Amino acid sequence: NIYSSMALTGISGILLGFLSTLVSHLLGMKASIYDMVLISIIAGILSAIVMLLFTFIIAFLSFRKGWDPDNTTAPLITLIGDMVTLPFLFLSFLVIQGLSILAKQSLFIASLLTILIVPAIYPRKEREVYARIMRESLPILSVCGILGTVSGFVLTTRIEGFISVPGLLILIPPFLEDGGAIGSILASRLSSALHLGHLEYEKFASRSVLRLFALSHTLSIFVFSLVAVFGYASAFLLGIRTLPFPCILLASVMAGELLTLIVNLVTYYVAIRSFKIGMDPDNVTIPIITSTVDLMGSMCFVGILVLLGMV
């Protein structure tokens, strides 16, 4: 499982490198394919190492303390992922910029060979587990990578507005992270219910699922209000230009509620559909939700700001 996670990270890094290079060229920006791929791979692997460590720690602690892992593990892991990924991206950028073209090409080829060769020396049983994880997760992560790249593209369409009010940029990471956390909690609970037989394959959500939806919306009001409070406070303390607090609060809660509605529907139908066709929802639902949040969260946030005339 650990090597599968690393291999998925490496392959996803290659895909994201290609996608980010393509989008950069479409936006008229210069970008080297070797730079983008290697930065993505290195940052992804470093982040994966940290996240695997924290995943084990959080899982064991939640079990020992009697906490519900559906309510703790997924949101904490998404939080840690957001916290470590950006610093590792900057670190990877600094490392890659100091390498020669030959070194970059050699490192790129070595990464490809490692991903392709190592599974071949595994025992047969472990290869089967690896193959199943890759078969179920790789297509999903590929789609997620595309959604994440489109999310970045959406934000760049209003970059002038964000630059004129830079305090809004502070809101974006916690807004997307908390949206992903709310979706991950729901995804974990639905996955557990499906595995335990407490949830049937129903086209329309049952009352118990609707109660979970209602709880998600209630939680999102509180969470996205806090996002507005801390975002405004951070901008104020740093002396960064931002909007009046009532405007930020209104935009954050409205966009958050709209995002929660979308996430609830996507989470439910993805979990049900994946389980129905014999796929493990744990390998499918959370990656799709986090990527959906990146894309739809950006669209909801930008859309509400435009609707309210704030950018």
C-alpha positions in Angstrom: 0.0 0.0 0.0 2.8 2.4 0.8 4.7 1.8 -2.4 1.4 2.0 -4.3 0.8 5.4 -2.8 4.3 6.5 -3.8 3.8 5.2 -7.3 0.5 6.9 -7.6 2.1 10.1 -6.4 4.9 9.8 -9.0 2.6 9.0 -11.9 0.2 11.8 -10.8 3.2 14.1 -10.7 4.1 13.3 -14.3 0.5 13.9 -15.4 0.2 17.2 -13.5 3.5 18.3 -14.9 2.3 17.8 -18.4 -1.0 19.5 -17.7 0.5 22.5 -15.9 2.9 22.9 -18.8 0.1 22.8 -21.3 -2.0 25.3 -19.3 1.0 27.6 -18.9 1.5 27.7 -22.7 -2.2 28.4 -23.2 -2.0 31.3 -20.9 1.1 32.6 -22.7 3.6 31.7 -19.9 6.9 30.0 -20.5 7.4 26.6 -18.8 9.8 23.7 -19.2 8.2 20.3 -19.3 11.2 18.9 -17.3 10.9 21.6 -14.7 7.2 21.2 -14.2 7.2 17.4 -14.1 10.2 17.2 -11.7 8.8 19.9 -9.4 5.5 18.0 -9.3 7.1 14.6 -8.6 9.5 15.8 -5.9 6.9 17.9 -4.1 4.3 15.1 -4.3 6.7 12.5 -2.9 7.9 14.7 -0.1 4.3 15.6 0.8 3.3 11.9 0.5 6.0 10.9 3.0 4.8 13.4 5.5 1.2 12.6 5.0 1.7 8.8 5.3 3.4 9.4 8.6 0.6 11.6 9.9 -2.0 9.2 8.5 -0.7 6.4 10.7 -0.4 8.7 13.7 -3.9 10.1 13.4 -5.5 6.7 12.6 -3.9 5.0 15.7 -4.6 8.0 18.0 -8.2 8.2 16.9 -8.6 4.5 17.5 -7.0 4.6 21.0 -8.9 7.7 22.0 -12.2 6.2 20.8 -12.8 9.0 18.2 -14.8 8.3 15.1 -12.1 8.1 12.3 -14.7 9.2 9.8 -14.9 12.6 11.6 -11.2 13.0 12.2 -8.8 11.2 9.8 -10.0 12.6 6.4 -10.3 16.3 7.4 -7.0 16.3 9.3 -5.2 14.6 6.4 -6.6 17.1 3.9 -5.5 19.9 6.2 -1.9 18.5 6.5 -1.8 18.0 2.8 -2.6 21.7 2.2 -0.1 22.8 4.8 2.9 20.8 3.5 2.3 20.9 -0.3 2.9 24.6 -0.9 6.2 24.7 1.0 7.4 21.6 -0.7 6.5 23.0 -4.1 8.6 26.1 -3.4 11.5 23.9 -2.1 11.3 21.6 -5.2 11.3 24.7 -7.4 14.5 26.0 -5.8 16.2 22.5 -6.1 15.2 22.1 -9.8 16.2 25.6 -10.8 19.8 24.8 -9.7 20.2 21.7 -11.9 21.5 21.5 -15.4 19.4 20.3 -18.4 21.3 17.0 -18.4 20.7 16.5 -14.7 17.0 17.2 -15.1 16.7 14.8 -18.0 18.5 12.1 -16.1 16.3 12.6 -13.0 13.2 12.5 -15.2 14.3 9.2 -16.8 15.3 7.7 -13.4 11.9 8.6 -12.0 10.1 6.8 -14.9 12.2 3.7 -14.6 11.7 3.5 -10.9 8.0 3.6 -11.2 7.9 1.0 -14.0 10.6 -1.5 -12.8 10.0 -1.8 -9.0 6.6 -3.4 -9.2 8.0 -6.1 -11.5 10.2 -7.5 -8.7 7.4 -7.8 -6.2 6.0 -11.2 -5.2 2.9 -12.2 -7.2 0.4 -11.6 -4.4 1.8 -8.1 -3.8 1.7 -7.4 -7.5 -2.0 -8.2 -7.6 -2.7 -5.8 -4.7 -0.6 -3.1 -6.4 -2.4 -3.7 -9.8 -5.8 -3.4 -8.2 -4.9 -0.2 -6.4 -3.5 1.3 -9.6 -6.4 0.1 -11.7 -9.0 1.7 -9.4 -7.1 4.8 -8.3 -5.0 5.9 -11.3 -8.0 6.8 -13.6 -9.6 8.6 -10.8 -6.4 10.6 -9.9 -5.9 11.4 -13.6 -9.4 13.0 -13.7 -8.7 14.7 -10.4 -5.5 16.2 -11.8 -7.4 17.6 -14.7 -10.0 19.1 -12.4 -7.3 20.6 -10.2 -5.6 22.2 -13.2 -8.9 23.6 -14.4 -9.4 25.0 -10.9 -6.1 27.0 -11.2 -7.2 28.2 -14.6 -10.5 29.5 -13.2 -8.7 31.5 -10.5 -6.4 33.1 -13.1 -9.4 34.4 -15.1 -10.0 36.8 -12.2 -6.4 37.3 -11.1 -6.6 41.1 -11.7 -9.5 41.4 -9.3 -7.6 39.3 -6.7 -4.5 41.4 -7.1 -6.5 44.6 -6.6 -7.9 43.1 -3.3 -5.1 40.8 -2.2 -6.8 40.0 1.1 -9.1 37.8 -0.8 -6.2 35.5 -1.8 -5.8 34.7 1.9 -9.3 33.2 1.9 -8.8 30.8 -0.9 -6.6 28.0 0.7 -8.7 27.7 3.9 -12.0 27.9 1.9 -11.0 25.1 -0.4 -9.4 23.0 2.5 -12.5 23.3 4.7 -14.8 22.5 1.8 -12.7 19.4 1.1 -12.8 18.5 4.8 -16.6 18.6 5.0 -16.8 16.5 1.8 -14.2 14.0 3.1 -16.2 13.6 6.4 -19.3 12.8 4.5 -17.4 10.5 2.0 -15.9 8.5 4.9 -19.2 8.1 6.7 -21.0 6.9 3.5 -18.1 4.5 2.7 -18.3 3.0 6.2 -22.1 2.7 5.9 -21.8 0.9 2.6 -19.2 -1.5 3.8 -21.2 -2.3 7.0 -24.4 -2.7 5.0 -26.2 0.2 6.6 -26.7 2.0 3.3 -28.5 0.5 0.3 -28.1 1.4 -3.4 -30.8 4.0 -3.7 -31.3 6.4 -6.5 -32.6 9.0 -4.1 -31.0 9.7 -0.7 -32.7 8.1 2.3 -33.7 10.1 5.4 -30.5 9.1 7.2 -28.4 10.5 4.3 -30.5 13.6 4.2 -29.8 14.1 7.8 -26.1 13.9 7.0 -26.6 16.5 4.3 -28.3 18.8 6.8 -25.5 18.4 9.2 -23.0 19.2 6.5 -24.8 22.5 5.7 -25.1 23.4 9.4 -21.4 22.6 9.9 -20.5 24.6 6.8 -22.2 27.8 8.1 -20.0 27.6 11.2 -16.8 26.6 9.3 -17.0 29.2 6.5 -17.9 31.9 9.0 -14.6 31.1 10.8 -12.8 31.2 7.4 -14.1 34.8 7.0 -13.1 35.8 10.5 -9.6 34.4 10.3 -9.1 35.6 6.7 -10.1 39.1 7.6 -8.1 39.1 10.8 -5.0 37.9 9.0 -5.3 40.5 6.3 -5.8 43.2 8.9 -2.8 42.1 11.0 -0.6 41.9 7.9 -1.8 45.3 6.6 -3.1 43.7 3.4 -5.9 45.5 1.6 -9.2 43.5 1.8 -12.9 44.0 1.7 -15.1 45.0 4.7 -15.8 42.2 7.1 -19.5 41.9 6.3 -18.8 41.5 2.6 -16.2 38.8 3.3 -18.5 37.0 5.7 -21.4 37.1 3.2 -19.3 35.9 0.3 -17.6 33.1 2.3 -20.9 31.7 3.7 -22.8 31.9 0.4 -20.1 30.3 -1.6 -19.6 27.7 1.2 -23.2 26.7 1.3 -23.4 26.4 -2.5 -20.2 24.3 -2.5 -21.6 22.1 0.3 -24.7 21.4 -1.8 -22.7 20.3 -4.8 -20.3 18.3 -2.6 -23.2 16.4 -0.9 -24.7 15.4 -4.2 -21.4 14.4 -5.8 -20.2 12.5 -2.7 -23.5 10.5 -2.4 -23.7 9.4 -6.1 -20.0 8.7 -6.5 -20.0 6.5 -3.3 -23.1 4.6 -4.3 -22.0 4.1 -7.9 -18.4 3.0 -7.1 -19.6 0.5 -4.5 -22.3 -0.8 -6.9 -19.8 -1.6 -9.7 -17.4 -3.4 -7.2 -14.9 -0.6 -6.6 -13.8 0.4 -3.1 -15.3 3.8 -2.3 -12.2 4.6 -0.2 -10.1 4.6 -3.4 -12.6 6.7 -5.3 -14.7 9.0 -3.3 -12.3 11.2 -1.4 -9.9 11.9 -4.3 -12.9 12.9 -6.5 -14.4 15.0 -3.7 -11.1 16.9 -3.0 -10.7 17.6 -6.7 -14.3 18.6 -7.1 -13.9 21.0 -4.2 -10.8 22.5 -5.9 -12.7 23.1 -9.1 -16.2 23.9 -7.9 -14.9 25.7 -4.8 -12.9 28.1 -7.0 -15.9 28.5 -9.3 -18.4 29.1 -6.4 -16.0 31.5 -4.7 -15.2 33.5 -7.8 -18.9 33.4 -9.0 -20.2 34.7 -5.7 -17.6 37.5 -5.6 -18.6 38.5 -9.2 -22.3 38.2 -8.4 -21.9 40.5 -5.5 -19.7 42.9 -7.5 -16.7 42.4 -5.2 -14.2 41.6 -7.9 
